[in-house]
Amino acid sequence: MKFVMVPGGWQGGWVFDSVAAELRRDGHQVEAVTLAGLEADGPVERDRPPNLDDHIAQVVEVVARSNGQPIALCGHSYAGMVIAGVADRLGDRLDQLVFIDAYVPADGDSCWSLTSDTFRELFIAGAASDGRWVAVPDGLDPRARAHPLASFVQTIRLEGNPSPALRRTYVSGGAWQGSPFLELTDRLRDDPAWQVHEIPVGHNIARRDPKGLAALLGALPPATGKPQTAGEPPTAGKPPTAGEPPTAGKPQAF
């Protein structure tokens, strides 16, 4: 299985470094994407912030050149918007679609429309200096970069094309202050088309419990019905071992 991993707002592919190391140790391939505009050296075109369509197109290219191997496309937080768009375009190329404490949009939704007032206020305050880039919230990794506001506010266009065989998994970080995902998680638990797991460490699961996340991902059953190549399936109703508890106080960033 090849895992294509897409980070949430302000972060780059580096956020999955520890998860990727665990998965590779078990024989999986991993490609962690840094979305356009979030490059370590800064955006290529600061005067043209990428939007959601740009990010979807970027990840479509990654999937399209993956040589037909089974792919699990994983997105954290904002990247739920991105992977939903990719699945709508290339669903027949994917085995797994994994939303990691992430938005799950319908046609016409945006990160802006799906999130909470707390985060809408954060977006607006963060973009106050130029109206284009949302500044990195306090407390994030020094490698985090300003995020293009356009990608948060653009609506997604979905034509309903994902493959019916595509397995859909939601990984919840549990309850954390300001989470916009609790109602979504409860709804998906009642949807037979979804498998829902919980790693109750807060929003940034990849950083707080990389081993638990890697174990869960490595145990996902392939859509083809082939036997697992790594890991054991998680025990029903029991989340993987959790890492440090979420920090109380400020809402956790995407």
Salt bridges, closest charged atoms under 4 A:
GLU22 OE2 - ARG25 NH1 3.05
GLU31 OE1 - LYS2 NZ 2.99
GLU31 OE2 - ARG65 NH2 3.07
ASP47 OD1 - ARG132 NH1 3.48
ASP53 OD2 - ARG157 NH2 2.79
ASP54 OD2 - ARG48 NH1 3.32
ASP101 OD2 - HIS203 ND1 2.68
ASP117 OD1 - ARG120 NH2 2.78
ASP130 OD2 - ARG46 NH2 3.87
ASP138 OD2 - LYS250 NZ 3.88
ASP141 OD1 - ARG143 NE 2.94
ASP141 OD2 - ARG207 NH2 3.30
ASP186 OD1 - ARG189 NH1 3.23
GLU198 OE1 - ARG189 NH2 2.84
GLU244 OE1 - ARG208 NH1 3.97
